[in-house]
Amino acid sequence: MEQTSASAVYGEHRPLKPYAKEQKQLMLTASVFGIALLAYIAGNGLISMFLTSDAEIYNRYMNDELFALAMNMLNTAFCVFVPFAFVYFLLRRFKRIDELPLGGAKDSYNAVLLVFIGLGFCYIANLLTSYLTMFASAFGIESYVANYTPPETQTGAFSVGMQILGYAVLPALFEEFAYRGVIMQSLRRYGDWFAILMSSFLFGLMHGNLVQVPFAFMVGILLGYCTVASGTMWVGIAIHFGNNLISALQSIIGQAYGEAAGYAFVSGAMVALMLFGVVCAVLYACRNRRFFRLNPGKYRFMPHKGALVLCAPSVLVACVYFCYITLMDIVGFYDWFMQGVMNLTKTAFMG
């Protein structure tokens, strides 16, 4: 009598957890780029310790615009670029990331449309953030950052050049390298939209205050999409640079010609970009009927992808810290938190 194999009866043997190996690889990848996030936190802490170690240094940082700008440039270079460059080469060595898309765009016409769509969307995201801030204020939730007054801006040629370099050029290059480069590109094998959303979430959370977190998250999604759709990081860099440049020019013009002139400039520029962005969006949609369809990735059906990234030890620690400093940005939260801790301690020890 012919024997029937178990595989013939029950079908070909398949592992109980078909994605087990790749899930471990995803958590390892997240743990590696999470090291860069922790290095960013540590670097910020060291610079903060230096600035607060001496009253004269701190006063100069708070009142000398060029000195504050130099410190911010140092922070961007050594706390963002250096750790993420190290992590990039580490991921390349273990073949967890491809070369960054720093070549030309797949379609030059689409790339130009995406740049203006992105700049217009930045204005929309800015409006939405303003409404969220006003909504929070109605419930007594105020942000320290929203009430912060920066040092007086200087208007000399050297100062203007330094402001454009520090506020527009370096953040656009280094932050795009870190988030749309290292983080997003290392996650694209799990689906483009997954990579865009995860990198945008971390990008938003990294800003650590109530005003910038929602704005950076929304803009991060757009920057991620434009990078993937165009096939080059230079589109995202251009949008990031343009948005920051408008903010820098607002301060420069406001100092030279009055605060009203600065607000008039930025309002006019953003309204014009928004309207032109809408026109470009219509043109882009007509040329790309399925523009929302991105590569779903080889492991698109793998479960718990987001949880695996966020629960990677280094990423989890970084996210907890970012959430903490975001809460500390709420006016009065620290006092409320410390009072709660004291009451809890008294209850625990006094029964």
C-alpha positions in Angstrom: 0.0 0.0 0.0 1.4 3.4 -1.0 2.2 5.6 2.0 1.0 9.1 1.9 3.3 11.7 3.4 2.2 14.2 6.0 3.0 17.0 3.6 0.7 15.6 1.0 -2.2 15.3 3.5 -1.7 18.5 5.4 -0.1 20.6 2.7 3.5 21.9 2.5 5.0 22.6 5.8 5.1 26.3 6.7 6.6 28.0 9.8 4.1 28.9 12.5 5.5 32.5 12.5 6.5 33.2 8.8 7.7 36.7 9.7 9.5 35.9 12.9 13.0 36.5 11.4 12.1 39.7 9.7 10.4 41.0 12.8 13.6 40.6 14.7 15.4 42.3 11.9 13.0 45.2 12.0 13.4 45.6 15.7 17.2 45.5 15.3 17.1 48.2 12.6 14.9 50.4 14.8 17.3 49.8 17.7 20.2 50.9 15.6 18.7 54.2 14.4 17.3 54.6 17.9 21.0 54.9 19.0 21.2 58.1 16.9 18.1 59.5 18.7 19.7 58.8 22.1 22.9 60.4 20.9 20.9 63.5 19.8 19.3 63.7 23.3 22.7 63.3 25.0 24.3 65.9 22.7 21.5 68.4 23.5 22.0 67.7 27.2 25.8 68.4 27.0 25.2 71.6 25.1 22.5 72.7 27.6 24.9 71.9 30.5 27.6 74.1 28.9 25.1 77.0 28.3 23.8 76.9 31.9 27.2 76.2 33.5 28.0 79.9 33.7 25.7 82.9 34.1 27.7 85.0 31.6 27.5 82.3 28.9 23.7 81.8 29.5 23.0 85.5 29.3 25.0 85.8 26.1 23.0 82.8 24.7 19.7 84.5 25.6 20.7 88.0 24.3 23.3 87.6 21.6 21.6 86.4 18.5 24.8 85.4 16.7 26.1 83.4 19.6 22.7 81.6 20.0 22.7 80.9 16.3 26.3 79.4 16.5 25.2 77.2 19.4 22.1 76.0 17.4 24.3 75.3 14.3 26.7 73.3 16.5 23.7 71.4 17.9 22.4 70.6 14.4 25.8 69.5 13.1 27.0 67.4 16.0 23.7 66.2 17.5 21.9 65.4 14.3 24.3 64.8 11.4 27.2 63.0 13.2 25.2 60.3 15.0 22.9 59.6 12.0 25.9 59.5 9.7 27.5 56.8 12.0 24.2 54.9 12.1 23.8 55.1 8.3 27.2 53.5 7.7 26.4 50.9 10.4 23.1 50.0 8.6 24.8 49.9 5.3 27.4 47.4 6.6 24.6 45.1 7.8 22.7 45.7 4.5 19.6 47.1 6.3 19.5 50.2 4.1 20.1 51.0 0.4 22.1 54.0 -0.8 20.2 57.3 -0.1 18.3 58.7 -3.1 20.5 61.7 -3.7 20.5 61.6 -7.5 18.1 63.2 -10.0 14.3 63.1 -9.8 12.4 60.4 -11.7 10.4 63.1 -13.4 11.7 66.7 -13.3 8.3 68.3 -14.0 6.7 66.3 -11.2 9.6 67.2 -8.8 9.0 71.0 -9.4 5.2 70.5 -8.8 5.9 68.7 -5.6 8.2 71.4 -4.3 5.5 74.1 -4.7 2.8 71.7 -3.4 5.0 71.2 -0.3 5.6 74.9 0.3 1.8 75.5 0.0 1.0 72.7 2.4 3.5 74.1 5.0 1.2 77.1 5.2 -1.9 74.9 5.6 -0.1 72.9 8.4 0.9 76.2 10.0 -2.8 77.3 10.1 -3.9 74.0 11.5 -1.2 74.2 14.2 -2.4 77.7 15.1 -6.0 76.5 15.5 -4.8 73.6 17.6 -2.8 76.0 19.8 -5.8 78.3 20.2 -8.0 75.3 21.0 -5.6 74.2 23.7 -5.4 77.7 25.1 -9.2 77.7 25.5 -8.7 74.9 28.0 -5.8 76.7 29.8 -3.0 74.7 28.1 -0.3 77.2 27.2 3.2 76.5 25.6 6.4 78.1 26.8 7.8 78.0 23.3 4.8 79.9 21.9 5.5 82.7 24.4 9.3 82.7 23.8 10.9 85.9 22.6 14.1 85.3 20.6 17.1 87.6 20.8 17.1 90.7 18.7 17.9 89.9 15.1 20.8 91.8 13.5 20.6 93.0 9.9 24.2 93.2 8.7 25.2 91.1 5.6 27.2 88.6 7.7 24.4 88.2 10.2 21.8 87.7 7.5 24.0 85.1 5.8 24.6 83.3 9.1 20.8 83.2 9.9 20.0 81.8 6.5 22.7 79.2 7.0 21.7 78.3 10.5 17.9 78.4 10.2 17.4 77.3 6.7 20.4 75.5 5.0 21.8 73.3 7.8 18.4 72.1 9.3 17.1 71.2 5.8 20.2 69.2 4.9 20.9 67.4 8.2 17.3 66.8 9.4 16.3 65.5 6.0 19.4 63.2 6.0 18.4 61.9 9.4 14.6 61.4 9.0 13.8 61.1 5.3 17.2 59.5 4.8 18.4 57.2 7.5 15.1 56.4 9.3 12.6 56.4 6.4 14.9 54.6 3.9 15.7 51.8 6.3 12.0 51.2 6.8 10.8 51.2 3.2 11.1 47.5 2.7 8.1 47.3 5.1 6.0 49.6 2.9 6.5 53.2 1.8 3.5 54.6 3.7 4.6 52.8 6.8 8.1 54.3 6.5 6.7 57.8 5.9 4.4 57.7 8.9 7.0 56.2 11.3 9.7 58.7 10.3 7.2 61.6 10.5 6.0 60.5 14.0 9.6 60.5 15.3 10.4 63.7 13.4 7.5 65.5 15.1 8.1 64.1 18.5 11.8 65.1 18.3 10.8 68.8 18.4 9.6 68.5 21.9 7.1 71.3 22.3 3.3 71.7 21.8 3.7 74.1 18.9 6.2 72.3 16.7 5.2 68.6 17.3 1.9 68.7 15.3 3.4 70.9 12.6 6.5 68.8 12.1 4.4 65.6 12.1 2.1 66.9 9.3 4.9 68.4 7.3 7.0 65.3 7.8 4.3 63.2 6.1 4.4 65.5 3.1 8.2 65.6 3.0 8.3 61.8 3.1 5.8 61.5 0.3 7.6 64.0 -1.9 10.9 62.2 -1.3 9.4 58.8 -2.3 7.2 60.1 -5.2 10.1 62.1 -6.7 12.7 59.5 -6.2 15.2 62.0 -4.7 15.7 63.6 -1.3 16.5 66.9 -2.9 12.8 67.7 -3.3 12.2 67.3 0.5 15.4 69.3 1.2 14.1 72.1 -1.1 10.7 72.2 0.7 12.3 72.1 4.1 14.7 74.9 3.1 12.0 77.1 1.6 9.8 76.8 4.7 12.6 77.7 7.1 13.8 80.5 4.8 10.5 82.2 4.9 10.6 82.1 8.8 14.1 83.5 8.8 13.3 86.3 6.4 10.3 87.2 8.6 12.7 87.9 11.5 15.2 89.7 9.3 12.6 92.0 7.6 10.8 92.5 10.9 14.0 93.8 12.5 15.0 96.0 9.5 11.6 97.5 8.7 9.4 96.8 11.7 7.5 93.8 13.0 4.4 94.6 10.9 6.5 94.4 7.7 7.8 91.0 8.7 4.3 89.6 9.3 3.1 91.2 6.1 5.9 89.5 4.2 5.4 86.1 5.6 1.6 86.3 5.3 1.8 87.4 1.6 4.4 84.8 0.8 2.6 81.9 2.4 -0.8 82.9 0.9 0.7 83.1 -2.6 2.5 79.8 -2.1 -0.7 78.1 -0.9 -2.7 79.3 -3.9 0.1 78.3 -6.3 0.5 75.0 -4.4 -3.2 74.2 -5.0 -2.8 74.8 -8.8 0.3 72.6 -8.7 -1.6 69.9 -6.8 -4.3 69.8 -9.4 -1.7 69.5 -12.2 0.1 66.8 -10.3 -3.1 64.8 -9.7 -4.0 65.1 -13.4 -0.5 63.7 -14.4 -0.5 61.0 -11.7 -4.0 59.6 -11.3 -2.9 57.0 -8.7 -0.5 59.3 -6.8 -1.5 57.9 -3.4 -0.4 54.4 -4.4 3.2 53.8 -3.3 5.2 50.6 -3.0 3.6 48.4 -0.3 6.9 46.7 0.4 8.0 43.1 0.5 6.7 42.7 4.1 3.5 44.7 3.8 1.5 41.9 5.6 3.9 41.6 8.5 1.9 42.3 11.7 2.8 44.7 14.5 5.3 46.7 12.5 4.7 50.0 14.3 4.8 48.4 17.7 8.1 46.7 16.8 9.7 50.0 15.9 8.4 51.9 18.9 9.2 49.1 21.3 12.8 48.8 20.2 14.7 49.7 23.5 16.6 52.7 22.2 13.5 54.1 20.3 11.3 53.6 23.3 13.6 55.4 25.7 13.9 58.3 23.2 10.2 58.5 22.7 9.6 58.6 26.4 12.1 61.4 26.8 10.6 63.4 23.9 7.1 63.0 25.4 8.5 64.2 28.8 10.0 67.4 27.4 6.8 68.0 25.4 4.8 67.9 28.5 7.3 70.1 30.3 6.6 72.7 27.6 3.1 73.1 29.0 3.0 76.1 31.3 2.4 74.9 34.9 2.8 71.2 34.1 6.0 70.9 36.1 4.5 72.4 39.3 1.4 70.2 38.8 3.6 67.1 38.3 5.8 67.7 41.3 2.8 68.4 43.5 1.2 65.1 42.4 4.5 63.3 43.2 4.6 64.9 46.6 1.0 64.0 47.4 1.5 60.4 46.2 4.7 60.1 48.3 2.8 61.4 51.4 0.0 59.0 50.8 2.4 56.0 50.4 4.3 56.8 53.6 1.5 58.0 55.8 -0.9 55.1 54.8 
